């Protein structure tokens, strides 16, 4: 009788584990981590031109405006009843406004991180600050399934 109870328990545990795996409750791989340690940047540190790896660029001005040319990002639209991901908008060109916020992020181990938001028409994107103090980066996860990031580096 003891053997049957033990086998039944293992069968129940196996079914529960399989159900959790199939429902997506358990990941087979770790969640993507930021490409660099989080950093805090004052708004004055963001002023200037930042370029992505495909030569897109964005120039942040002191007055809270920016000009972008084919810059990468994880763009979202605020049209309709909430946020809609738009995969058809991988890069953006135009002018808009930007703002930054420094906050304590649980995903960064409670460390402070600066997030920069750009808004261009109905589109917006958020970038987190990372890198090293002497070479900051702005980054956004653009495809979590394939662990792809948009990384902006400051250029003079």
Secondary structure, DSSP 8 states (H G I E B T S, - for coil): -HHHHHHHHHHHHHHHHHHHHHHTSS-SS-----SS-B----HHHH-EEEE-TTS-EEEE-TTSEEEEEEEE---EE--SSS-EE-TT-SEEEEEEEEEEEEEE-GGGTT-EEEEEEEEETTEEEEEEEEEETTEEEEEEEEETTTTEEEEEEEE-
